[in-house]
Amino acid sequence: MPIALPIHDWPLPYESRLAKRPLSAIDLIVIHCTELPDMKTTREFGERIHYADSQTGNSAHYYIDTDGSIYRFVADDRVANHTFGYNPRSIGIELSNLGRYPYWGDSKHQQFTVAYTKLQIDALLALLRQLRHDLPNLKYIAGHEDLDRRLEPAKDDPAIMLHRRQDPGPLFPWKDVVPASGLERLMP
Protein backbone atom coordinates (compact mmCIF):
# COMPACT_ATOMS: atom_id res chain seq x y z
CA MET A 1 0.00 0.00 0.00
CA PRO A 2 1.42 3.41 -0.98
CA ILE A 3 2.08 6.07 1.64
CA ALA A 4 -0.77 8.56 1.71
CA LEU A 5 0.11 11.53 -0.49
CA PRO A 6 -0.23 15.10 0.71
CA ILE A 7 -3.20 16.08 -1.44
CA HIS A 8 -4.75 19.48 -0.85
CA ASP A 9 -8.53 19.14 -1.07
CA TRP A 10 -9.93 22.22 -2.78
CA PRO A 11 -13.39 21.16 -4.01
CA LEU A 12 -15.03 23.23 -6.71
CA PRO A 13 -18.20 25.05 -5.61
CA TYR A 14 -20.32 22.88 -7.94
CA GLU A 15 -18.71 19.52 -7.11
CA SER A 16 -21.90 18.19 -5.47
CA ARG A 17 -23.80 18.79 -8.74
CA LEU A 18 -21.48 16.52 -10.73
CA ALA A 19 -22.84 13.01 -11.36
CA LYS A 20 -21.84 10.28 -8.89
CA ARG A 21 -20.27 7.02 -10.08
CA PRO A 22 -18.86 3.88 -8.50
CA LEU A 23 -15.07 3.75 -8.30
CA SER A 24 -15.25 0.47 -10.21
CA ALA A 25 -16.37 2.46 -13.30
CA ILE A 26 -12.95 4.14 -13.57
CA ASP A 27 -10.42 2.44 -15.84
CA LEU A 28 -8.64 5.43 -17.42
CA ILE A 29 -6.41 8.36 -16.42
CA VAL A 30 -6.34 11.33 -18.81
CA ILE A 31 -3.33 13.65 -18.60
CA HIS A 32 -3.87 17.33 -19.40
CA CYS A 33 -1.91 20.57 -19.52
CA THR A 34 -3.64 23.62 -18.00
CA GLU A 35 -2.30 25.95 -20.72
CA LEU A 36 -2.69 28.77 -18.20
CA PRO A 37 -0.06 30.92 -16.42
CA ASP A 38 -0.58 29.75 -12.81
CA MET A 39 -2.79 27.87 -10.34
CA LYS A 40 -4.76 31.03 -9.42
CA THR A 41 -5.89 31.45 -13.04
CA THR A 42 -6.48 27.71 -13.33
CA ARG A 43 -8.74 27.75 -10.28
CA GLU A 44 -10.69 30.76 -11.60
CA PHE A 45 -11.23 28.91 -14.88
CA GLY A 46 -12.35 25.76 -13.05
CA GLU A 47 -14.96 27.68 -11.07
CA ARG A 48 -16.65 29.11 -14.18
CA ILE A 49 -20.06 27.68 -15.04
CA HIS A 50 -20.10 26.42 -18.65
CA TYR A 51 -23.20 24.19 -18.56
CA ALA A 52 -26.41 26.02 -17.70
CA ASP A 53 -28.51 22.85 -17.28
CA SER A 54 -26.25 21.33 -14.59
CA GLN A 55 -24.66 24.56 -13.35
CA THR A 56 -21.20 22.98 -13.64
CA GLY A 57 -17.99 23.76 -15.49
CA ASN A 58 -14.89 22.22 -17.04
CA SER A 59 -12.45 20.71 -14.60
CA ALA A 60 -10.19 17.77 -13.97
CA HIS A 61 -10.05 15.86 -10.69
CA TYR A 62 -6.42 16.61 -9.78
CA TYR A 63 -4.02 19.48 -10.50
CA ILE A 64 -0.26 19.30 -10.07
CA ASP A 65 1.56 22.61 -9.74
CA THR A 66 5.13 23.16 -10.95
CA ASP A 67 6.45 22.64 -7.40
CA GLY A 68 4.81 19.19 -7.22
CA SER A 69 1.88 20.25 -5.00
CA ILE A 70 -1.23 18.18 -5.71
CA TYR A 71 -4.72 19.68 -5.48
CA ARG A 72 -8.01 17.77 -5.70
CA PHE A 73 -10.81 19.87 -7.24
CA VAL A 74 -13.25 16.97 -7.77
CA ALA A 75 -13.60 13.71 -5.81
CA ASP A 76 -12.85 10.46 -7.64
CA ASP A 77 -16.47 9.30 -7.30
CA ARG A 78 -17.74 12.31 -9.28
CA VAL A 79 -17.74 12.68 -13.08
CA ALA A 80 -15.67 15.77 -13.94
CA ASN A 81 -15.98 17.48 -17.34
CA HIS A 82 -12.48 17.19 -18.77
CA THR A 83 -12.44 14.97 -21.90
CA PHE A 84 -15.30 14.83 -24.37
CA GLY A 85 -16.69 11.28 -24.57
CA TYR A 86 -14.53 9.80 -21.78
CA ASN A 87 -15.64 11.53 -18.56
CA PRO A 88 -17.74 8.72 -16.98
CA ARG A 89 -14.82 6.26 -17.05
CA SER A 90 -11.87 8.52 -16.31
CA ILE A 91 -9.92 10.60 -13.82
CA GLY A 92 -8.49 13.84 -15.22
CA ILE A 93 -5.10 15.07 -14.05
CA GLU A 94 -3.96 18.57 -15.08
CA LEU A 95 -0.32 19.60 -14.99
CA SER A 96 0.26 23.33 -14.57
CA ASN A 97 2.06 24.49 -17.70
CA LEU A 98 1.79 27.41 -20.15
CA GLY A 99 1.32 25.16 -23.18
CA ARG A 100 0.25 27.52 -25.98
CA TYR A 101 -1.09 30.22 -23.62
CA PRO A 102 -2.51 32.70 -24.56
CA TYR A 103 -2.52 31.82 -28.27
CA TRP A 104 -4.44 28.52 -28.24
CA GLY A 105 -6.21 29.17 -31.52
CA ASP A 106 -3.45 31.03 -33.41
CA SER A 107 -1.87 28.89 -36.13
CA LYS A 108 1.53 30.59 -35.67
CA HIS A 109 1.72 29.78 -31.94
CA GLN A 110 1.09 26.06 -31.57
CA GLN A 111 4.44 25.06 -30.05
CA PHE A 112 4.80 24.02 -26.43
CA THR A 113 7.97 25.65 -25.06
CA VAL A 114 7.95 25.01 -21.29
CA ALA A 115 9.04 21.59 -20.05
CA TYR A 116 7.23 19.89 -17.18
CA THR A 117 9.25 20.00 -13.96
CA LYS A 118 10.82 16.95 -12.34
CA LEU A 119 8.78 17.76 -9.22
CA GLN A 120 5.57 17.58 -11.29
CA ILE A 121 6.46 14.26 -12.90
CA ASP A 122 7.53 12.77 -9.56
CA ALA A 123 4.24 13.94 -8.00
CA LEU A 124 2.29 12.57 -10.97
CA LEU A 125 3.91 9.15 -10.60
CA ALA A 126 3.19 9.12 -6.87
CA LEU A 127 -0.44 10.08 -7.55
CA LEU A 128 -0.75 7.36 -10.21
CA ARG A 129 0.56 4.77 -7.72
CA GLN A 130 -2.02 5.94 -5.18
CA LEU A 131 -4.84 5.82 -7.75
CA ARG A 132 -3.82 2.32 -8.90
CA HIS A 133 -4.17 1.24 -5.28
CA ASP A 134 -7.53 3.01 -4.75
CA LEU A 135 -9.25 2.23 -8.07
CA PRO A 136 -9.68 -1.51 -8.65
CA ASN A 137 -10.20 -1.39 -12.42
CA LEU A 138 -7.65 1.28 -13.39
CA LYS A 139 -5.81 0.01 -16.46
CA TYR A 140 -5.21 2.79 -19.01
CA ILE A 141 -3.53 6.18 -19.35
CA ALA A 142 -3.92 8.64 -22.23
CA GLY A 143 -3.27 12.23 -23.15
CA HIS A 144 -6.15 14.58 -23.87
CA GLU A 145 -4.70 14.88 -27.37
CA ASP A 146 -5.03 11.09 -27.84
CA LEU A 147 -8.76 11.09 -27.11
CA ASP A 148 -10.11 14.38 -28.48
CA ARG A 149 -9.04 14.55 -32.11
CA ARG A 150 -11.60 17.18 -33.18
CA LEU A 151 -10.42 20.05 -35.37
CA GLU A 152 -11.40 23.71 -35.35
CA PRO A 153 -10.54 26.68 -37.58
CA ALA A 154 -7.56 28.78 -36.52
CA LYS A 155 -8.52 32.19 -35.17
CA ASP A 156 -5.96 33.95 -37.38
CA ASP A 157 -6.86 31.99 -40.55
CA PRO A 158 -10.13 30.01 -40.67
CA ALA A 159 -8.82 28.05 -43.66
CA ILE A 160 -6.30 26.35 -41.34
CA MET A 161 -7.71 23.57 -39.17
CA LEU A 162 -6.04 23.00 -35.80
CA HIS A 163 -6.42 20.23 -33.26
CA ARG A 164 -8.59 21.55 -30.42
CA ARG A 165 -6.55 19.66 -27.85
CA GLN A 166 -2.80 19.20 -27.93
CA ASP A 167 -2.19 18.45 -24.29
CA PRO A 168 -0.20 17.34 -22.49
CA GLY A 169 1.83 18.04 -25.64
CA PRO A 170 5.17 17.03 -27.11
CA LEU A 171 7.19 17.89 -23.98
CA PHE A 172 5.39 15.37 -21.78
CA PRO A 173 7.73 12.42 -20.99
CA TRP A 174 5.49 9.51 -22.06
CA LYS A 175 8.52 7.18 -22.45
CA ASP A 176 9.22 7.56 -18.72
CA VAL A 177 5.69 7.87 -17.35
CA VAL A 178 4.00 4.91 -19.04
CA PRO A 179 6.41 2.20 -17.85
CA ALA A 180 6.69 3.75 -14.37
CA SER A 181 2.90 4.07 -14.02
CA GLY A 182 2.08 0.40 -14.55
CA LEU A 183 -0.71 1.53 -16.89
CA GLU A 184 -1.22 0.85 -20.59
CA ARG A 185 -1.39 3.83 -22.96
CA LEU A 186 -4.80 4.02 -24.60
CA MET A 187 -4.57 5.18 -28.22
CA PRO A 188 -8.03 4.81 -29.82
N, C-alpha and C positions, 0 to 999 in steps of 0.2 A: 504494500500500500504506500503510495507517495506521501511525502510530508505535505501537510496542508499549506497551500500557497497563500501569501498575503494578497488577497483580492479585496480591493476597495469597492464595497457595494454602493452604487450611486444610481438607484433605479430611476428610470424616466417617469415623468408625471403620469403618463398614460399606460404604464406597464400593466396595470390590472385590467385594461381593456383589450389587451392582446389575447388571442385565443390560447387556451390551455392545451397541453398535449402530454401523453405519457413519455417518460424518458426513453422507453423502448422504441419509440418512433424515430429516434435520432440515429442516423447512420453516417452522417456527412458533416465535415467541417469545411466552411468556405472562408478563405483568406482574402481580406480586402486591404486597401490602402485608403486612408481618410481623404487624401488629396486636399487637405486643409492645412493652414499654417501652425495650428497648435490645438491642445486639448480644449481650451476655452471655446474656440470657434467650433470645434467638433461637437462639444456638448450643446451649444446653442443650435446647431443644425439638427441634432438628434431630438431636441425638444419641439421642433416645429411640427405642426399638424399638417399632414399632406393628404389624408384620407378623411373627407367630411363624414362619411357614413359611420366609420368606427372611431373617429376622433383620435387617430393614431398617426405616427410618422414613420420615417425611414431610420432604421437603426440596426446595428449588430448587437450581439449579446455582450461581447467583451471588446475592450479597447486596450491596446498596449502602447504606452507613451515611449518616447525615445530613450528615457532613463530606465525602461524595463518595468515601470509601474503598471499594474493590471487593474482595470476598472470594469465592473459588471454593471451594464445599463439595463439589461433584461435577463431575468432568470431563465435557466435552461428549460424549464417546463412551460415556457411561453413561446409562441411563434413570433419572432421578430421579422420585420420587413427589410430584408437585406439583399436577397437574390431572387429575381423574378423566376417563378416556377419551381423553386427549391426550398422555400421557407419552411413548410411543415416538417421536413425531414432533416433540417440542418441547424447547426450552430454557426453564427457569423462572428468572425474575429477580425477586428480592424487594427491595423498597425498605423500609428501616427507617422505621416510622411507627406511631403508637399506634392508628390506625384507631378501632375501637370498644372497645379494651381498657379494662377487663377484662370488659365487659358484652356480649360477642358475641351471646349468645342472649336478651338482655332487650329486649323490644319498645319500651321507652321510651328506649333508648340506642343507636339505630342510626345516628346522625349521625357523620360523620367531621369532626373539628374542627381537625386539625393539617395544614397545607399541607406538601407536599414541598419540600425546600430546592432552591435554584438549583444548589448543588453536586451534589446527587443527580441532578437532571435532566441537568446537563452530563455527569456521569460515565456516566449511562445512555446518552446519545446517543453518547458515545465508545465505550462497550462495544458498542452496536448496530453502529456502523461496523466495529469489529474483527470482530464475529461475521459480518457480511455478507461480509467479506473471507475469513474462515476456513471458512464453511459454504456450499458451492456452490449449494445449493437453497433457501436461506433466502428466503422470500417474504412471510410473513404476520406480523402482530403482533396480540395480543388481550389483553384483561384477563381475569383469572380469572373475574370476574363475567359476562363474555360467554359463557364456555364451560361453566360449571357453574351451571345454572339450577335445581337441585334446591331444594326447600323443606323446612323443618323447623319443628316447633312451637316457639313462643317459650317460654323457660324460665319466665317470669313469668305466661304465659297460654297454655296449650296450644291454645286455640281460634284463636290468631293464628298464621298461617304466615309465616315469614320466609325470605328467601333465605339459604342457607347461606354463600354467598360474595358479598361486595360489594366485593372489592378488584380493582384499586387504589382504587376509590371515586370519588366525585364531585369530589374535589380534584386528581385526576391530570390534567395538562395535555395531553389527547389532541390538541387542535387544534394544539399546537406539536410534539409528539413524532412523530406519524404522518408529516407532510410531511418533517420533518428526518431521519427514520429511513430513508427510502427503501423502507419496507415498506408493505404493504397491510393495513388493519385487517380481521381475520376476524371476521365477525358471523354465526355459524350461524343 
